[in-house]
Structures are given as structure tokens and as C-alpha cells.
Amino acid sequence: MTPVYVAADNITSPLGNSTKENFEKVKNDLSAIRKITDTSLSSEPFYASMFANDFFEELESDFTCFEKICIASIADALSGASIKLSSSDTLFILSTTKGNIELIEGREVNEEIRKRISLFDTAKIIAGHFGAENKPLVVSNACISGVLSVIIAKRMLEAGKYKHAVITGADVLSRFIISGFQSLNAMSKNPCKPFDKTRDGINLGECAATIVLTTDKSLSKNILVNGGASSNDANHISGPSRTGLELSFAVKSAMHESKVDAQDLSFISAHGTATLFNDEIEAKAFSNASLSQIPLHSLKGHFGHTLGAAGVLESIFTYQSLLEGIVLPSKNFETLGVSENVFVNRELSRGDKNHALKTASGFGGCNAAIIYSHT
């Protein structure tokens, strides 16, 4: 089977506009989460990771805020690779949960707006900016969209359909999105605390992140995109399985495809949303997969839950940590608050293994897992 490698990447977030800047700030324990008091977004203050208001004004004016951060992330990622979207060998995948949904707020919804909020039309606008020859692919499967996009791209490259793939995950916050999570009582009134005993909900976040994949080893960053798998709980429209067995199935499948055992893993980059049910079922899944002793962390304390960007953003951090031989701590974690005795990492430490696991779960009971390997 044709190996698939990481060629380049970018993270555009409130912490910085490059992978390097974001990674260095997280290593120094910095967080983009702050108290938001903008009444146009919510009548109640909330904690989130959001771009400054003037950030979007500095980008090209012919695009929406969502399109702008996607374009900025793609442009930076492609500047570090001799790969072009205009090539017939390159696939573009957009991972998002809501895309241009901001367009329906505060204005009359006409046919032009209806078309612009179509995720496929949004993807075509972004791809068209770079002269993409191929039709884009949209992956919008709740919060596993980013991880699932990487798995799909990997399989298409392995099948020989393309030689390269550009995957961009992004979402921006709006009153529509914020009110939805508030109606579920899912948002914390404080900075979130994944896996902690006192956790009480998520913080949301804005971000665009891009990974460029290739089958050309000479273009690689010495990171192999290894085995990946997805599953579904078939449990509830928003509530996850209470056993974690379905996520465990995806984890075991990804490890089996990668020919990786527990002792080969340096760490787990968990979904870690800081909701009562998500962290609990993840802990059960890791225990069921015999991974309770593997260090794990969540990045939600730094960036919040970035929705369609989360799996891409956190994948970049996963393999970047492998390249640097480190294991990041889980920010804001103090006391274990799940039923399984999993190993939540508390401080920056050395990692001496060549493989790491990235997981994700989302509404509708969807789960995904992927292994990244340092070659």
C-alpha cells in the first residue's frame, strides 16, 4: 500500500498565524481562551478562544470571515511545500461543521446567501481562489470532521486517485453556534478542565488549520499518516455511548492497521471536551483498549473546542510533538474525575516513542481515531 506522509501545515488561531508560533505558545502554557462579553454573540458572558475584531479586517475583503481564515491557512501551508492546488494531482478537502452560517444573522436571507452557505459552494469559492483543478470534497461529520478528513484523504491517496491532498479544517463562532451549545447546557462559565473532577462543560474556539499530505517521500516532514478508523454509537443525537466501546473499536482498528501496540505509543491526543459524558466515555474507551497507562492530554484548555478545525489542529500538534520528542500536559487538569484510572499528563515531558494516537468524537455518536508515526 502506498505510504502517505505529511508535507506541510499551518495553524491560524487567536494564538498565532503559523504552526511554529502556536506550538511554541502552547509549550509555554499560553491559552487563547478569554472571557467574551460581546452582547451581539450572547446576552451572557462566556469563555472562548476568538480572533480579535480587527484580525479579519487585515485579510482580503472579498471573502467572508470563514473564507478568509481558510484562505490564510492554506496560503501559509502551501508556501512551505512545492505542491499546488491547481495541479490535477491535488485534492482539496474542507472540514467544517457550520462554514458560512454567519451569513444568516442580522440580514434577510436571499438566494445568494442560501447558495453561499452551502458547504460545497463555500469549498468551491476557497478552492477557486487557488485555481484548484479538481472539485473539492466537503467532510462535515460533527466534531470528528477533521480526523475523518485525514483518514479519507489518506485512503484516496493510497488508492492512487491523487498524489497530494490539502485538508483545511475551520469554523468561526456566531450567535447561532453559541446559542446552540448554551441550549444544551454544554458550555462552562469558566476556562474548561478536561478530565478534571470539577469539569462542567466546553469552551468554544475559532481556528483554521491545514495539513498537506503527499505520497512523495522526498516532500515529507518525516511523519507517516498511519492507520485510521471511524465508528458510530447509534446511541443518541447528541449524547455519546455510555460504554465507550464504539470509540474503543475505532482505536483498536487504527492500531491494528498501523501494526502498533500500546507499548509503542508515546501519548494520546484525546478529544477531551471537558463535558461530563465525553471525558468519561473516552476514559472507558482507552481502558477497554488497554491504554490506561499511556499519557494523554487535551488541547481544549488552550484553544477551546474548534469544531471542524479540532481534528486538524490537534493532529498537527500530535505529530509536531512526535518530531520534537515531547508530551504536552493537559491544561487546567488537577484531579482525575473519570471512573477509569487513565494517565492524564500534568507537565511537559519527554516522549521516546515514534507513534501517537489522535481521537475524536461528536454529535450523532460518531468516533474517529488515527495513528501518526515519526519515520
TORDO-966746 format. One record per atom (N, C-alpha, C, O): x, y, z. Coordinates in steps of 0.02 Angstrom, whole numbers, plus 50000, padded with zeros to 5 digits. Layout:
BEGIN
XYZ ...
This chain:
BEGIN
500424994050000 500005000050000 500445006250000 500945006550035 500265011349961 500665017449954 500675021350020 500145023150045 501265022750048 501295026750110 501085033950097 501205036650043 500775037050147 500565044050143 500915047950198 500915045850256 501205053550179 501605057550225 501325064650232 500945066950190 501525067950286 501385075050296 501925079050261 502515077950273 501715083750218 502195087950182 502255094950211 502795097850212 501695097650236 501705104550263 501065105650303 500605101550301 501045111150340 500455112650380 500435119950401 500915123650392 499875121850428 499795128550457 499245128350510 498765124550505 499325132450560 498805133850609 498705141350612 499175145050626 498095143550599 497915150650606 497405151050661 496825149050652 497615153550719 497175153750778 497285160350815 497735164150798 496885161650866 496995167650906 497675167650942 497895172850967 498015161850945 498685161650975 499235163350925 499785165150946 499095162850860 499615164150811 499415162050741 498905158850732 499815164050692 499645162850622 500075157650588 500065157150527 500455153850626 500855148450598 500875142650647 500725143450706 501065136850621 501125131050665 501655132350719 501545130950778 502225135050698 502775136250745 502565140850802 502695139450860 502225146350785 502015151250835 501515148050884 501575149050945 501035144450858 500545141150902 500865135950946 500715135551006 501305131950917 501625126550956 502055129351012 502045126751068 502435134450997 502875137451048 502465140451105 502655139851163 501905143551089 501495146551141 501165141351186 501105142251246 500955135851156 500665130451196 501205127251240 501075125751299 501805126251214 502355123651255 502495128151315 502715125851367 502365134651306 502465139451361 501825140551401 501775145451439 501345135951394 500735135851434 500265141751422 499885143551466 500305144851364 499855150351348 499195147751320 499175142551288 498665151351333 498005149451311 497665155251276 497755161051295 497265153751224 496895158951189 496205160051220 495835164551198 496025156051269 495355156551299 495305162651344 495735163851386 494775166551334 494665172551374 493905173551383 493495170351350 493745178051428 493035179551441 492775184151386 493065189351373 492235182151354 491925186051300 491285189351326 490855186051354 491245195951317 490665199651342 490285203151285 489915207851297 490385200851224 490065203751165 489325201751164 489165195951153 488885206551176 488175205051180 487865203351112 487305200751109 488225204851058 487965202950992 488025195350982 487705192550938 488445192151023 488535184851019 488125181251073 487875175751061 488065184351132 487705181151186 487525186451238 487915190951253 486935185751267 486725190351320 487095188951384 487115193251429 487395183051389 487795181151447 488525180551429 488685178051375 488985182751473 489695181851460 489865174351454 489535170151485 490355172751414 490575165751408 491325165651393 491605170751373 491625159951403 492345159151389 492435155651322 492115150651307 492885158451282 493015155651216 493695158051190 493995162551218 493915154951137 494515157051101 494295160151036 494055156650991 494365166851030 494125170450972 494645175350945 495035178150983 494635176250879 495075181150849 494875188150871 494285189450885 495365192650874 495215199750887 494805202450829 494865200150772 494385207450843 493925210150792 494295212650730 494035211950674 494885215550740 495245218450683 495625213150642 495905214850590 495645206950666 496025201850630 495745200850559 496135200550511 495085200350553 494775199050488 494845204950440 494845204150380 494895211050468 494955217050427 495625217250391 495685220550339 496125213750417 496785213750386 496835208950327 497315209050290 496335204550320 496335199650266 495925202150207 495595207250211 495955198550151 495625200750090 494875201850101 494535197950134 494625207450074 493945209650090 493385206450050 492805207150068 493555202849997 493035200049955 492745193449981 492335190349948 492965191350040 492755184950066 492435185750135 492525190850168 492055180750156 491775180750223 492325179250274 492875177350255 492165180150338 492665178750390 492895171450387 493485170050394 492425166950376 492595159850372 493065158550313 493575155150320 492895161250255 493305160150196 493995163250205 494495160450182 494025169050238 494665172450248 495165168250287 495745167650269 494925165250343 495415161450383 495615154950348 496175152650356 495165152150309 495345146150269 495885147950218 496385144450213 495775153350182 496255155450131 496925157150162 497455155350134 496925160550218 497555162350252 497935156150273 498545155750265 497575151150300 497905145050323 498185141050264 498745138550267 497795140350211 498025136550152 498635139850121 499115136550104 498605146550113 499155150150082 499805149050120 500335148050090 499775149350186 500385148450226 500635141250221 501235140150216 500175136550224 500375129550220 500705127950152 501225124650150 500405130450098 500675129050031 501335132650019 501735130549977 501455138050055 502085141650047 502675137450070 503255138850052 502535132250110 503065127950135 503105121350099 503425116650123 502775120850041 502775114550004 502755115949929 502445120749907 503085111749890 503075112549817 502485108749788 502555104749742 501905110149816 501275106949797 500765112449784 500725117249822 500385111749730 499895116949712 499195113949706 499105108349683 498705117849727 498015115749720 497795115849647 497315112549628 498155119549606 497975119949535 498185113749496 498025113149437 498545109149529 498765103049496 498205097849495 497815097349543 498155094049441 497655088749436 497815083049484 497395078649495 498405082949513 498615077749561 498415079449633 498535075449678 498115085349644 497985087649712 497245088149727 496855091049689 497045085149783 496355085349807 496305090549863 496755091249904 495755094349864 495615098949919 495015096349959 494485094949930 495105095850025 494565093850070 494435099350120 494895101850152 493805101350128 493605106250178 493245102550234 492745099150223 493495103350295 493195100450355 492885106050396 493235110550420 492235105850405 491895111050444 491225108450468 490935103850439 490975111550522 490305109750546 489785114850523 489215112950510 489965121150518 489475126350503 489675130950446 489245134550420 490305131150426 490505135150368 490295142450373 490465145850422 489925144750323 489725151850318 489055153350353 488705157850333 488895149550405 488245150450438 488155157550465 487595159750477 488715161150475 488685168050499 488265172450454 488005177550476 488205170550390 487865174750341 487115175350353 486795179950328 486815170850392 486095171150402 485905175850459 485315176950472 486405178550494 486255182550554 486205190050537 486655192850505 485665193150559 485585200350553 485445202850483 485545208750469 485215198550439 485065200850371 484515196350341 484385190850365 484215198850288 483715194850253 484065189350213 484545190650178 483815183350218 484115177750183 483825177350113 483235175750104 484255178750063 484035178349993 484375172449959 484725168549991 484255171649894 484535165949858 485295165949857 485615160749861 485585171949853 486325172449852 486615169749918 487115166149918 486305171649974 486545169350039 486425161850047 486845158250073 485845159550024 485705152350028 486245148249992 486455142950016 486465150849935 486975147349898 487655147849932 488035143049934 487785153749960 488445154949991 488535150650054 489095148850071 487985149050089 488065144950149 488075137450134 488185133350178 487955135750071 488045128750051 488785126950060 489225130350033 488925121650097 489615119950112 490015118450049 490605120250044 489695115150001 490065113549939 490225119949901 490765120649873 489745124649898 489875130949864 490415134949899 490835138149867 490415134749966 490945138050004 491625134949987 492115138549976 491645128349985 492275124849967 492505126749897 493105127549886 492035127549850 492215129449782 492505136549780 492965137849742 492235140949821 492495147849824 493215147849848 493655151149819 493345144049901 494015143749930 494495140349881 495045142849868 494295134749853 494715131149805 494845135449743 495395135349715 494325139049721 494395143249661 494905148749670 495235150749622 494975151249731 495465156449745 496165153949729 496605157949711 496285147449736 496945144649722 496975141149654 497465137649638 496465142149614 496455139349547 496415131749546 496685128549501 496085128949595 496045121649600 495725118649538 495205121049514 496025113349512 495765110049453 495225105049470 494735104249433 495295101549527 494825096349546 494255099149587 494325104249621 493685095749585 493125097549629 493325096349701 493635091249716 493155100949746 493325099849817 492875094549848 492335092949821 493085092049904 492695087249943 492545090450010 492995093250041 491925090050034 491735092750099 491615086950147 491245082250131 491925087350206 491795082550259 491495086450317 491825090550349 490865085050332 490515088450386 490155083250428 489555082150420 490525080050472 490255074750514 490395076650587 490795073450622 490045081950608 490115084450677 490845085450694 491245087850653 491035083750756 491695085550780 492245080550764 492815081350785 492065075250726 492595070850701 492805072850631 493225069550600 492525078350605 492635080250535 493375080750517 493575078250464 493775083750561 494475084750546 494865078250542 495225077050493 494785073850592 495125067350591 494885063150534 495275059850500 494225063250522 493935059350468 494195061750400 494295057750354 494295068250393 494565071050330 495255068250315 495415066650258 495665067750367 496335065050357 496305057650336 496665055450292 495855053950369 495785046850352 495545046050280 495795041750243 495055050050260 494795049650191 495335051550141 495415048050091 495695056950154 496225059050109 496755053650102 496995052150047 496945050750158 497445045350159 497215039650113 497615037050073 496595037650120 496345031950081 496315033650006 496455029249964 496145039749989 496115041649919 496815042049888 496915040249830 497305044249927 497985044349903 498265037249897 498625035649850 498105032949945 498315025949942 498035022449881 498365018149851 497435024349862 497105021249804 497365023849738 497165021449685 497805028849741 498095031649680 497675036749644 497825038449587 497145039149676 496705044049643 497045050849638 496925054649591 497465052449687 497845058649687 498535057249716 498655052049746 498995061949706 499655061449735 499725065749798 500145064349842 499315070949802 499345075549859 498625077349881 498155076749843 498575079649943 497925082049968 498035087850015 498505087850056 497615092950009 497625098750054 496985098450095 496435098850068 497065097750160 496485097050205 496455103150250 496925104650287 495915106850247 495825112650290 495215111750335 494665110450310 495325112450400 494775112250448 494675119150477 495155122450497 494055121350480 493935128150505 493215128950530 492755125650506 493135133450577 492485135950599 492585142650633 493095143750665 492095147150627 492085153350664 491455153450706 490955150150690 491465157350760 490895157450806 490395162750787 490565168050760 489775161250800 489225165950787 488695164950842 488735160250881 488215169350844 487675168750893 487305162150885 487105159050934 487215160050823 486875153750808 487235147950841 486915143850875 487885147450832 488265141950860 488285142250936 488175137150970 488415148150962 488475148851035 487805147251069 487795143751120 487255149751042 486605148551073 486425141151071 486095138551117 486655137651019 486515130551014 486835126651071 486515122451102 487475128051085 487815124651140 487545126851208 487525122951255 487345133251213 487055135551275 486385132051289 486235130451346 486005130751237 485355127451246 485435120251271 484985117551302 486025117351258 486165110551282 486495110651352 486665105351379 486575116651380 486925117451444 487625114251442 487855111351491 487945114951384 488585111651373 489185116251385 489755113951386 489065122751394 489615127551399 489795129151471 489355130451513 490435129051485 490665130751552 490685138251561 490795141951513 490575140551622 490625147651637 491335149551657 491465155251679 491795144851650 492505145951667 492935142651614 492675139051572 493595143851615 494035140051570 493945132551582 493925130251639 493885128851527 493705121751533 494265117551564 494855119551562 494085111851593 494555107551629 494465100251608 494165096351646 494715098351549 494615091551526 494865086251575 495405086751604 494445081151585 494585075251628 494625076951702 494765072551743 494505083151721 494555085151791 493905083751828 493365083551799 493965082651892 493385081251935 492875086851935 492275085551943 493105093051926 492655098851929 492455101451860 492175106851854 492595097551808 492415099751740 491655100651735 491275096951766 491445105551696 490725106851690 490525109151620 489985111951611 490945107851570 490745109651503 491315112351460 491885112951482 491135113951399 491635115951350 491735123551347 491315127451371 492285125551316 492385132251288 492415131351213 492705126451189 492115135851175 492155135451102 492765139351077 493065143251114 492945138251014 493525141650987 493485142550912 493135138850877 493845147650887 493905148950816 494595146950792 495085147850828 494635144250731 495285142050706 495215139850633 494675137850611 495765140250597 495835136750533 496495133150535 497005136150556 496505126950515 497125123150515 497155119050451 496645116550427 497755118350423 497845114950359 498405109950363 498945111450389 498285103950337 498795098850329 498855097050255 498345095850222 499465097050229 499595094950161 499895087950162 500425086850193 499565083250130 499795076350127 500085074750058 499905077950008 500545069950056 500855068149993 501065060749993 501175057850046 501105057949934 501385051249926 502125051549907 502455046449899 502385057649898 503085058649880 503505059349943 503485064549977 503875054149960 504265054150022 504775059750025 504945062050079 505025061849967 505525067149966 505245073849990 505625078350008 504585074449990 504255080650013 504025080250085 503745085050111 504145074650118 503855073450184 504235076850240 504825078550233 503875077750296 504175080350358 504355074650406 504405075650466 504455068650377 504615062750416 504045060450462 504165057550515 503435061950441 502845059650477 502415055550429 502205057850376 502275049350449 501845044850412 501135045150440 501035044750500 500645045950395 499945045450416 499785038050416 499715034950364 499725035250475 499655028050483 498925025950483 498515029150450 498755020650518 498075017950516 497555022550545 497695026350592 496955022250518 496395026350543 495745022650536 495665018350493 495265024250579 494615020950577 494075025450608 494225029950646 493445024050590 492885027650619 492345022650640 492345016850618 491895024950683 491345020750707 490765025150728 490825031250728 490205022050744 489635025950768 489275022350825 489185016250822 489085026050876 488755023150935 488035020950920 487785016150949 487705024650873 486985023650862 486605024050928 486165019950943 486795029150969 486515029751036 486015035451043 485465034451068 486215041551020 485795047451033 486045053150988 486625053150969 485605057850972 485795063150926 486355067550955 486745070350916 486395068251020 486935072251050 487315068651105 487885070351119 487005063651137 487335060151191 487735054151167 487485050151127 488365053551189 488785047951168 488595041451203 488215041451251 488855035951177 488795029451210 489035030051282 489505033751297 488715026351327 488935026551398 489475021351412 489735021151468 489635017251363 490135011951374 490825013651344 491335011151368 490835017751292 491465019251258 491705013751212 492245014251183 491305008351205 491535002651166 491605004251091 492035001551057 491175008651067 491195010350995 491825014450979 492155013250928 491995019351022 492625022951013 493215018251020 493695018650983 493165013651069 493695008751078 493795004551015 494365002850998 493245002850981 493294999050919 493695002950867 494125000050833 493555009450860 493925013550812 494675013850830 495105013450787 494815014750895 495505014950919 495875008450904 496425008550877 495565002850921 495874996350908 495974995150834 496484992350814 495504997250793 495554996350721 496135000450693 496514998050650 496205006650717 496755010950693 497435008050714 497905008150675 497475005450775 498095002450798 498254996050759 498834994750743 497744992050746 497844985850708 498094987250638 498564984050614 497794992150604 498004993950537 498724996550537 499104995450490 498905000050591 499575002950596 500104997950620 500704999450618 499864992150642 500314987150673 500684990150732 501294989350740 500304993750774 500564997150833 500224994450895 499614993750896 500614992850946 500344990751010 500374996351061 500675001551048 500064995251119 500045000351171 500745002851190 500845008851198 501224998151196 501895000051218 502275004151165 502805006851179 501985004651105 502315008551052 502095015851052 502395019951018 501565017451089 501285024251088 501645028851137 501755027051195 501815034751112 502115039851155 501585043251198 501685044651257 501005044651167 500455047951203 499815047551162 499815045251105 499275049751193 498625050251161 498415057551161 498405060851213 498245060151103 497935066851098 497175065651098 496885064051046 496865066451156 496155064851164 495715070551138 495945076151128 495085068851126 494605074051107 494495078651166 494515084751158 494395075851225 494425079651288 494045086151290 494345091451298 493375085851281 492985092051277 492835095151345 492645100951349 492935091351399 492785093551467 492035093251484 491825096151534 491645089751443 490955088251463 490965081851505 491425077851500 490455080951546 490435075151591 490455068651552 490825064051570 490045068151498 489995061851462 490585060451416 490825054851414 490815065551379 491355064351331 491985061651366 492255056551345 492205065051417 492825062951450 492745056051482 493225052151484 492155054651507 492025048251539 492065042551487 492385037451500 491735043451430 491735038051381 492415037351348 492615031751329 492795042751341 493475042151315 493905038051363 494285033751342 493845039551427 494235035851477 494055028351474 494495024051478 493415026851467 493205019851463 493475016551398 493675010751399 493465020351344 493725017751281 494465016151285 494685010951261 494845020651316 495565019551322 495715013651367 496175009751355 495315012951420 495405007251465 495245000751428 495614995851434 494695000751390 494504994751354 495024992851301 495104986951285 495384997751275 495894996451225 496584995351257 497094995251223 496594994451324 497214993251362 497714998951356 498314997851350 497445005151358 497875011051351 497865015451414 498065021251411 497645012851469 497575016851530 498225019851555 498235025051588 498785016551539 499435018851564 499805023451514 500355025651528 499495024851457 499805029151408 499645036451424 499065038051435 500145040851426 500005047951441 499515050851390 499565049651330 499035054751415 498565057951370 498475065251389 498595067251446 498265069151340 498115076151354 497565078551308 497395075351258 497275084251326 496795087751284 497045094751271 497335097951316 496955097351211 497155104151194 496595109151202 496685115051187 496005106951225 495435111451230 495555117151280 495245122451274 495995116051329 496155121351376 496555127051346 496615132451376 496845125951287 497225131051251 496815134451196 496855140551188 496425130551160 496075133151101 495315132751106 494975135551064 495055129451157 494345128051159 494175122751107 494615120051075 493535121351100 493305116451050 493205120150984 492745124050977 493655118850937 493645122350873 493225118750819 493295120250760 492815114050840 492315110850798 492635107550736 493025102750744 492485109750676 492755106650616 493505107250608 493815103650569 493805111850645 494535112650643 494895108250693 495495107050686 494535105850744 494855102550801 495305096650780 495875096250803 495045092250739 495425086250720 496045087850680 496545084250684 496025093250640 496605095250600 497115098750645 497705097150644 496875103650683 497305107250731 497665102450777 498275102850785 497295097850807 497585093350857 498015087950826 498465085250858 497885086250762 498325081650726 499005084850716 499525081550724 499015091250698 499655094650688 500055094650753 500655093450752 499725096050809 500065095850873 500305088850890 500825087950921 499925083850869 500115076950883 500775075150850 501245072950883 500815076150784 501445074150752 502005079150763 502595077250759 501845085450777 502375090250794 502695088250860 503305089050869 502295085650907 502565083250970 503015077250959 503535076550992 502825072750913 503255067050897 503925069350868 504445066750886 503905074450824 504515076950794 504985079950846 505595079550840 504695083050897 505105086250949 505235081651008 505615083451053 504925075751008 505045070951061 504785073251129 505115072351180 504185076251129 503895078651192 503175076151199 502865074051151 502925076551261 502225075251276 501955081351312 502205083351364 501445084451283 501155090551312 500715088951372 500405083551374 500675093551420 500205092551475 499495094351456 499385097751406 499025092151496 498325093851486 498155099951529 498115099351590 498075105751497 497995111951534 497365111951578 496845109451558 497435114751637 496905115551687 496715109151723 496265109151765 497065103651708 496915097351743 497225097251812 497815098951820 496825095251863 497075094751931 496935087951962 497395084551984 496295086051964 496095079851998 495695075451951 495215077851920 495875069151944 495535064651898 494785064151915 494605063051972 494375065051864 493655064951875 493275060151831 492695061251815 493605054751810 493275049551771 493335042951807 493745042251852 492925038051788 492895031851826 493495027251813 493645022951855 493825028051756 494415023951741 495055027751760 495095033851752 495535024051783 496155027151807 496635028451750 497175025351746 496445033051704 496875034751647 497425039651669 497375042951721 497945039951628 498545043951643 498505050651608 498755051451552 498195055651641 498155062351612 498815065951628 498995066751686 499165068051576 499825071051585 499775078051616 499385082151593 500175079351667 500135085551704 500675090651687 500585096651700 501225088451658 501765093151644 502135091151580 502135085351560 502455096051549 502845094751488 503385089651503 503775090451550 503405084451462 503885079051475 504165076351409 503925078051355 504675072251415 504985069251356 504585063251331 504295059551371 504565062451265 504245056551236 504765052751195 505115055751154 504815046251206 505335042451173 505065037151125 505435032551106 504435037751105 504145032951058 504005036450992 503985042650989 503895032550939 503815035450872 503095035650848 502965037450790 502615033850891 501915033650870 501475037250921 501625037350981 500935040350896 500445043550941 499745042750913 499655042150852 499265042550958 498555041550940 498165048050947 498225051450998 497775049650897 497315055450899 496605052850894 496435049050848 496165054950940 495475052850940 494995058650933 495175064450946 494385057150913 493855062350909 493175058950915 493085053250895 492705062650944 492015060250949 491555066150936 491755071850945 490925064750916 490485070250900 489755068550906 489565062750917 489325073650897 488605072750899 488405067350848 488715066550796 487875063850865 487645058450823 488005051850838 487855046750807 488475052050887 488825045950907 489415044150864 489645038550866 489665048950824 490225047350780 490885047450818 490985051350864 491345043050798 492005042550829 492525041550774 492375038750721 493135043750787 493685042550739 494345042250777 494425045350830 494815038450749 495475037750780 495985036950724 495845033850673 496575039750736 497115039250686 497785039050721 497875042150774 498255035450692 498935034850718 499405038850673 499395038050612 499815043050703 500355046450668 501015043350690 501105041750749 501475042650643 502115039350658 502695043450632 502685045950576 503205044150674 503835047550656 504275042550620 504465037450649 504445043950557 504845039350518 505595040750523 505995037250493 
